[in-house]
Amino acid sequence: MSADQLWSSGTVRALVDSLDPGGLIRFGRQGRGWRQSDLGARIGCSASTVSRLEQHGRHTDLDLIRHAAKEVGVPTNVLAASLGLTGEQATRVPRERPSCAEEDPMRRRTLLAAAGLATPAMLMTSVDDALASMPGPTGSPVSFDSRLAAARGYFDAGQNARLLKVLPGLLADAHHAARGREEIQFARLSASYSLAAQVLTKIGRYDQARLTSDRATVFADLSGSPLVAAAAARELSIVLRHQDRPAAAQRHILDALSQVEATGLKNGAQTAAYAQMLCTTSYTSARSGDRDLALDMIREAKRAARDLPEEVPEGRLFSITSAAVDLYTVGVHWALGDAGAALEAGRGLHAGQFKTPERKGRMHTDLGRAWWQWGKPEQTAAEMLSAARVSPGEVRDRPAIRKIVEDLRSHHAHTVGVRELVGAVGMQS
């Protein structure tokens, strides 16, 4: 029996209809003659974990499901269907199991209000509701690509609340279009979920970001585009890093890097993707404490970015430039605990090198973090204030940056710039 016949058999159809990805993994494992311990050895877990995965697949870590399914040969479209990610069942993927008390909706809203984030709780409720049960299509007369570009524009402008407001409708329309099962529609759906993961990560909503990045990865596989897959894998690796899963984050970004490199880097879009993957790999390695790999990767990113234009072509998926690599270098040295090297790397940077308010703000916050790490509150406040002026959400909405502002207010209230910074961010002095 051929592989196509095997995965279109009645047994497989029944498992798909019952939304049983664990059963598919068991079917594939047994077809290869493997024991549960054999599969466990290949995916880095115990036989008992494989057993739980096969029995309770839909309530298991989606990253582990995808890894196991790939090992036993479950086709991507079959796995997606068993997860409810295709056709009319595209919204039936369950939320991840609560990892802490913050999964309680009331507690989430309380924490959000206490943090003083600019993102209204009602917007997050709408996004949560859409991820649990996707609404119907909006019927908008505006082309989807124009709306996706506008949504990206909100992110680039640091307008996180506006982006969250349009996300449910954008995802609903992308799902509706993907029912035609065309690769380009899967690519658009993946891109929409990747954008959702970006903004959710930005505002510290890591559980929802994990769910959206997982979905982006599944639909990227269905799209057949290595660059769309790289973008999705990058978002997933970033979320995993924030969820304190450095090994998984490193594995995902290295896989994405290899896939992009396999394209042969024959054009600017592929080279830009390669440079971006190198930057993300470097930063992920730095956060994991792997100094040698982090520095090797950022050096290679600088080499790869040498021939990229400083004006990113319209519509390019990865908007990396030489200046952007230099900014990543600042972050890499900060993550390695070397504030002096971080500031030296950023010495030649200026806001004019970056096109969007979000990137301009990120330049200032990254430099501010380095000054803070070096114990220089006045310089920290100056950089954070510059960030708040160009992109308030970059300071106000990011939990880690807001924490620095809170510390400045608590311990350096009389330092030059701190009072103005507190006011700009919307905190009470």
C-alpha positions in Angstrom: 0.0 0.0 0.0 1.4 3.4 -1.0 1.7 6.3 1.5 -1.1 8.1 -0.2 -3.4 5.1 0.1 -2.3 4.5 3.7 -3.2 8.0 4.8 -6.5 8.0 2.9 -7.7 4.8 4.4 -11.0 4.4 6.2 -9.2 4.1 9.6 -7.5 7.4 9.0 -10.7 9.1 7.8 -12.4 7.9 11.0 -9.6 9.3 13.2 -9.8 12.7 11.3 -13.6 12.8 11.6 -13.3 12.2 15.4 -10.6 14.9 15.7 -8.1 12.4 17.1 -4.5 13.5 16.2 -3.2 11.1 18.9 -4.8 8.2 17.1 -3.1 9.2 13.9 0.2 9.2 15.6 -0.4 5.8 17.1 -1.5 4.6 13.6 1.7 5.9 12.0 3.9 4.6 14.8 2.4 1.1 14.6 2.7 1.1 10.8 6.4 1.7 11.2 6.7 -1.1 13.8 7.9 1.2 16.5 7.2 0.9 20.2 6.2 4.0 22.2 9.7 4.1 23.6 11.1 4.1 20.0 9.0 7.2 19.1 9.8 8.8 22.5 13.6 8.5 21.8 13.1 10.3 18.5 11.1 13.2 19.9 12.9 13.5 23.2 10.4 12.3 25.7 9.4 9.2 27.6 7.2 6.3 26.5 4.6 7.4 29.0 4.5 10.8 27.5 4.0 9.2 24.0 1.2 7.1 25.6 -0.5 10.3 26.9 -0.1 12.0 23.6 -1.7 9.1 21.7 -4.6 8.9 24.1 -5.2 12.7 24.7 -3.7 14.3 21.6 -6.0 17.3 21.4 -5.1 18.2 24.9 -1.4 17.9 24.5 1.3 20.5 23.6 0.7 21.2 19.9 4.5 21.5 19.4 4.9 17.9 20.6 2.0 16.7 18.4 3.6 18.2 15.3 7.0 16.8 16.1 5.6 13.3 16.7 3.4 13.4 13.6 6.3 14.4 11.4 8.4 11.5 12.8 5.7 8.9 12.0 4.9 10.4 8.6 1.4 11.9 9.2 0.8 14.2 6.2 0.5 17.9 7.2 -3.0 18.2 5.7 -4.2 15.1 7.5 -2.8 16.3 10.9 -4.4 19.8 10.3 -7.8 18.2 9.6 -7.6 16.1 12.8 -6.9 19.3 14.7 -9.9 21.0 13.2 -7.6 23.4 11.3 -9.1 23.0 7.8 -12.4 23.7 6.2 -15.4 24.5 8.4 -13.6 23.1 11.5 -10.8 25.6 11.3 -11.8 27.1 14.6 -12.0 24.0 16.7 -8.5 23.8 18.0 -8.7 23.9 21.8 -6.8 26.4 23.8 -3.7 25.2 25.6 -4.2 23.9 29.0 -3.8 26.6 31.7 -0.3 26.8 32.8 -0.9 29.1 35.8 -3.5 31.2 37.5 -3.3 33.9 34.9 -5.4 31.6 32.6 -8.4 32.5 34.6 -10.3 35.2 32.6 -11.1 37.4 35.5 -7.6 37.2 36.8 -6.2 38.1 33.4 -8.3 41.2 33.2 -7.4 42.2 36.7 -3.7 41.9 36.0 -4.1 43.8 32.7 -5.8 46.6 34.5 -3.3 46.6 37.3 -0.5 46.8 34.8 -2.1 49.9 33.3 -1.6 48.6 29.8 -3.2 50.6 27.0 -4.9 47.5 25.6 -8.5 47.5 26.8 -9.6 44.2 28.3 -12.6 44.1 26.0 -10.3 43.9 23.0 -8.4 41.0 24.4 -11.8 39.3 25.2 -12.8 39.7 21.5 -9.5 38.1 20.4 -9.9 35.3 23.0 -13.4 34.6 21.8 -12.3 34.6 18.2 -9.5 32.1 18.9 -12.0 29.8 20.7 -14.8 30.1 18.2 -14.1 32.0 15.0 -16.8 34.4 13.9 -18.3 34.4 10.4 -16.8 36.4 7.6 -17.2 40.1 7.7 -18.2 40.6 4.1 -15.9 43.6 3.8 -15.6 45.0 0.3 -12.0 45.9 0.8 -9.5 43.4 -0.6 -8.0 41.1 2.0 -4.4 42.0 1.1 -5.2 45.7 1.6 -6.7 44.9 5.0 -3.7 42.7 6.0 -1.3 45.5 4.9 -3.3 48.0 7.0 -3.1 45.6 10.0 0.6 45.3 9.6 0.7 49.1 9.5 -0.9 49.3 12.9 1.8 47.1 14.3 4.5 49.1 12.6 3.0 52.3 14.1 2.9 50.8 17.6 -0.9 51.0 17.5 -1.5 47.7 19.3 -5.0 48.4 20.4 -6.1 49.2 16.8 -4.5 46.0 15.6 -6.2 43.9 18.3 -9.5 45.4 17.3 -9.3 44.3 13.7 -7.7 40.9 14.3 -10.9 38.9 14.8 -12.4 40.0 11.5 -9.2 39.6 9.7 -8.7 36.0 10.9 -12.4 35.2 10.2 -12.1 36.3 6.6 -8.7 34.5 6.1 -10.3 31.3 7.4 -13.3 31.7 5.1 -11.0 32.2 2.1 -8.9 29.2 3.0 -11.8 26.9 2.6 -10.9 26.9 -1.1 -7.7 25.1 0.0 -5.5 27.2 -2.3 -1.9 27.5 -1.2 -2.0 31.3 -1.5 -5.0 31.4 0.9 -3.2 29.2 3.4 -0.2 31.6 3.1 -2.5 34.6 3.9 -4.0 32.8 6.8 -0.6 31.9 8.2 0.6 35.5 7.8 -2.5 36.7 9.7 -1.8 34.3 12.6 1.9 35.3 12.6 0.9 39.0 12.9 -1.5 38.1 15.7 1.4 36.2 17.5 3.6 39.3 17.0 1.3 41.7 18.8 0.3 39.2 21.5 3.9 38.6 22.3 4.6 42.3 22.3 2.0 42.9 25.0 3.0 39.9 27.0 0.0 37.6 26.3 2.2 34.5 25.7 -0.5 31.8 26.0 -2.6 33.4 23.2 0.6 34.1 21.2 1.6 30.4 21.5 -1.8 29.4 20.1 -1.7 31.8 17.2 2.0 31.0 16.4 1.1 27.2 16.4 -1.7 27.8 13.9 0.5 30.0 11.8 3.0 27.1 11.6 0.4 24.6 10.6 -1.1 26.8 7.8 2.4 27.7 6.6 3.1 24.1 6.0 0.0 23.8 4.0 1.0 26.9 2.0 4.1 25.2 0.6 6.1 28.5 1.0 9.5 28.2 2.7 9.5 31.9 3.5 6.0 31.9 5.0 7.0 28.8 7.0 10.2 30.6 8.2 8.1 33.6 9.4 5.8 31.3 11.3 8.6 29.3 12.8 10.3 32.5 13.9 7.2 33.7 15.8 6.8 30.3 17.5 10.5 30.3 18.6 10.0 33.8 20.1 7.0 32.7 22.0 8.7 29.5 23.2 11.6 31.7 24.4 9.2 33.9 26.4 7.7 30.7 27.9 11.1 29.7 29.2 11.5 26.8 26.7 14.9 27.7 25.2 15.7 24.3 23.8 12.5 24.1 21.9 12.9 27.7 20.7 16.4 27.0 19.5 15.3 23.9 17.7 12.5 25.7 15.8 14.6 28.6 14.7 17.5 26.4 13.6 15.1 24.3 11.6 13.7 27.5 10.0 17.2 28.7 9.3 18.1 25.4 7.5 15.0 25.5 5.4 15.7 29.1 4.3 19.3 28.3 3.5 18.1 25.3 1.4 16.4 27.8 -1.0 19.9 28.6 -2.3 19.4 32.3 -1.4 18.9 33.1 -5.0 17.1 36.4 -4.5 16.8 39.4 -2.1 13.7 38.0 -0.4 15.4 34.7 0.4 18.6 36.5 1.6 16.6 38.8 3.8 14.8 35.8 5.3 18.2 34.2 5.9 19.6 37.3 7.6 16.5 37.6 9.8 16.6 33.9 10.9 20.3 34.4 11.8 19.5 37.4 13.9 16.7 35.6 15.7 18.9 32.5 16.2 21.6 34.7 17.6 19.3 36.4 20.1 17.7 33.1 21.1 21.2 31.6 21.7 22.2 34.7 23.8 19.1 34.3 26.0 20.0 30.7 26.4 23.6 31.6 27.5 25.3 30.1 24.4 27.7 33.0 23.9 29.8 31.4 21.1 26.8 30.5 18.9 25.1 33.8 19.5 28.2 35.8 18.4 28.8 33.5 15.4 25.3 33.9 14.2 25.2 37.7 14.5 28.5 37.9 12.6 27.0 35.8 9.9 23.9 37.9 9.9 26.0 41.0 9.3 27.7 39.3 6.4 24.4 38.2 4.9 22.9 41.7 5.3 25.7 43.5 3.6 24.1 43.5 0.1 20.5 44.1 1.3 19.0 47.6 0.5 18.5 50.1 3.3 15.1 50.8 1.8 13.1 47.6 2.1 11.2 46.8 -1.1 7.4 47.0 -0.7 5.8 43.8 0.3 8.9 42.0 1.4 8.1 39.5 4.1 11.3 40.2 6.1 12.2 43.9 6.5 15.8 43.3 7.7 18.6 45.8 6.9 22.2 46.3 8.0 21.0 48.8 10.6 18.4 46.3 11.9 21.2 43.7 12.3 23.2 46.3 14.3 20.2 46.7 16.5 20.0 43.0 17.0 23.6 43.1 18.0 22.7 45.5 20.8 20.1 43.0 22.0 22.5 40.1 21.7 25.2 41.7 23.9 22.5 42.9 26.4 21.2 39.3 26.6 24.7 38.1 27.2 25.0 40.6 30.1 27.6 42.8 28.4 26.1 46.3 28.6 29.3 48.0 27.4 29.5 45.9 24.2 25.7 46.5 23.6 26.1 50.3 23.8 29.2 50.1 21.6 27.3 48.1 19.0 24.5 50.7 19.1 26.8 53.8 19.0 26.2 54.5 15.3 22.5 53.9 15.3 19.9 56.7 14.8 16.2 56.8 14.3 16.5 57.8 10.7 17.8 54.3 9.8 14.4 52.8 10.7 11.3 53.3 8.7 8.5 52.6 11.2 7.7 54.1 14.6 7.8 50.6 16.1 11.4 50.0 15.0 12.4 53.5 16.0 10.9 52.9 19.4 12.6 49.5 19.7 16.0 51.1 19.0 15.5 53.5 21.9 14.2 50.8 24.3 17.0 48.4 23.5 19.6 51.1 24.2 17.7 52.0 27.3 17.8 48.4 28.5 21.6 48.4 28.0 22.0 51.7 30.0 19.8 50.2 32.8 21.9 47.1 32.8 24.9 49.3 33.3 23.3 51.1 36.2 22.8 54.5 34.5 19.3 55.7 35.3 19.5 59.1 33.6 20.6 57.7 30.3 18.0 55.0 30.7 15.2 57.5 31.2 16.4 59.6 28.2 16.2 56.6 25.9 12.8 55.4 27.2 11.4 58.9 26.9 12.6 59.1 23.3 10.9 55.8 22.7 7.7 57.0 24.3 7.7 60.1 22.1 8.0 58.2 18.8 6.0 55.1 19.7 4.2 55.2 23.1 3.0 51.6 22.9 6.6 50.4 22.7 7.1 51.5 26.3 3.5 51.4 27.6 2.5 48.0 26.3 5.6 45.9 26.8 5.7 44.4 30.3 9.5 44.2 30.5 10.0 47.8 29.4 7.2 49.1 31.6 8.8 47.4 34.6 12.0 49.4 34.0 9.9 52.6 34.0 8.2 51.5 37.2 11.7 50.9 38.8 12.8 54.3 37.6 9.8 55.9 39.2 10.3 54.0 42.5 14.0 54.3 42.9 15.1 57.3 40.8 12.1 59.6 40.9 14.2 62.8 41.0 16.5 61.7 38.1 16.3 64.0 35.1 13.6 62.8 32.7 11.9 60.3 34.9 8.9 62.4 35.8 8.3 63.3 32.2 8.7 59.6 31.2 6.2 58.5 33.8 3.7 61.0 32.5 4.3 60.0 28.9 3.6 56.4 29.7 0.5 57.2 31.6 1.5 56.1 35.1 0.6 58.1 38.2 3.6 59.8 39.7 
